[in-house]
């Protein structure tokens, strides 16, 4: 998530605000405390980055 934000010259905070996400939710994902995020959370993150779910999952992290 951090890498995707950095690739778009955005901070996680900017992505959260733009996508309408809760800071605590993203913090738990990034720290690894939440292992299985809801698809709606991932969609909001993607919305904040202006990318599609396809782009998110095509990241090198998933290969």
Buried (B, 14 or more C-beta within 10 A) or exposed (E): BEEBBEEEEBEBEBBBEBBEBEEEBBEBBEEEEBEEBEEEBBBBBBBBBEBEEEEBEEEEEEE
